[in-house]
Amino acid sequence: SYEYLFGSQLQIGYLPGSQLLNPDLKWETTGSFNTGIDFNAFDGRISATVEYYQTSTQDLLVQRTIPSITGYTQMWDNLGETESNGWDLSLGGWVVDNNDFTLKLGATVSTQNNTIIKIDGRVDEDGQPVDDINNGWFIGESINVIYQYVFDGIWQESEIENITENDYLPGDAAPTAGSVRLADHNGDGMITIDDRKIFNLDPEWYGSFNINALYKGFDLIVDFYTVQGVQRNNSYLYNYDAGGSLNGKLNGMRVDYWTPENQSQEAPRPQFTAAVPYFGTMGIQDASYFRLRSLTFGYTLPRVVTQSLSIDKARVYFTGTNLFTQTQYLSYGPESSPGSYPEAQTFTFGVNLSF
């Protein structure tokens, strides 16, 4: 319920939800360009494809955060203009191909970038488009970003006595030993609101590598997958509900936190009764990973055996998914958000029979 003033009377009203109706919504408009080259050599034993695409979208539908004084917190709106582009490269070929043994290898590499060109038509005094900091939208940047201060280690006891007002944000109390230190990101010699950084959460590239082999009755299919140059905001490192607040109320993740006997640079001093200031700056992590996404190994029985059993063909096989993942991201999985169900690891044994 919400309180509203009608005339001189205070009234109580109710809203059907948190979304403000926008009567000016319109359809998105997208134009795209795509070009590519296909290459084949040695009678098709080796093939390659190179593709490039560019897409421009106007009036992209997004949820905009609005001041809560309106009684609502969000509203669907049309973002001015965005542009995306990327490359897709693939290469494959038969390395060995004879009666007893065949081996085929393949690889793909892709990039995908998106950029905000225009937001809502507002411009500054120089006629340049204006950023929407409240919603985290910045001209020339990806739509998928986080805008915050940069973690720069932990204040040590030897540094506190030489601290100046330029070393922490105006209005804050002087930091104590074991507290989070913010980086002077813009290099002006002081810590201000302008030291916040735009963290792009899109990957730089992703790719796969696959192996397809046959040896007599045995078959093997292996698929590796990787995502590189991607950052994620890991709330397990700082959020109380996720167990990372250092408040001593939950069994949080084990971190090398600061104490007088262990003056770490990785995590701040634990606090029991208060939140750690700027603890959220520690959440940005490299979420790049390399994964054995799937593996299938099978064996087809010789025909002389299947004929004696009145079977045309019989094959037994094993399939495993997400068998191995290498990453520095401290969560259940590099693709899932903290608290959500992680990528499942599965094992399947089966038999294929044809009569």
NORDAMO-V430637 format. One line per field, one symbol per residue. ss: DSSP state (H for helix, E for strand, C for the rest). psi: psi as a letter, one per 30 degrees, with the letter a starting at -180 (. if undefined). burial: # if it has 24 or more other ideal C-beta (glycine too) atoms within 12 Angstrom, else .. A space follows every 50 residues. Layout:
ss: ???
psi: ???
burial: ???
This chain:
ss: CEEEEECCEEEEECCCCCEECCCCCCCCEEEEEEEEEEEEECCCCEEEEE EEEEEEEEEEEEEEECCHHHCCCEEEEEEEEEEEEEEEEEEEEEEEECCC EEEEEEEEEECCEEEEEECCCCECCCCCECCEHHHCECCCCCCCEEEECC EEEECCHHHHCCCCHHHCCCCCCCCCCCCEEECCCCCCCCCCHHHCEEEE CCCCEEEEEEEEEEECCEEEEEEEEEEECCEEECHHHCCCCCCCCCCCCC CCCCCCECECCECCCCECCCCCCCCCCCHHHHHEEECCEEEEEEEEEEEE CCHHHHHHCCCCEEEEEEEEEEEEEEECCCCCCCCCCCCCCCCCCEEEEE EEEEC
psi: lkkkjjbgkklklkkfagkkkjfgklklkkklkkllkkkklhhgfkllkk kklkkkkkhkkljkklkfffflflkkljkdklkkllkkkkklljekjaef kkkkklkkkkljkkkkekdgfklafggkkklieeghkkkgllfilkjllk khakkleffefgklffflkkfllkllkflkkkkiefgggljlffgkkjjk gklellllklkjkkjcfkkkkkjkkkklhkkljjffffkefgggfgfgfl iakjlilklffiilgeklkkkeflkkkgfffffkljgklkkjelkkklkk kkeeeeefghkekkkklkkkkhfkkjlgkiafkffkkkflklkkklkkkl kkkk.
burial: ...................#...........................#.. ..#.###.##.#.#..........###################....... ..##################..........##..#####.########## ######..........###.....##.######.#.....#...###### ####.#########....##########.##########..######... .##.#.##........####.....##########.###.########.# #............##.#.#..##.#.#.###.###..#............ .....
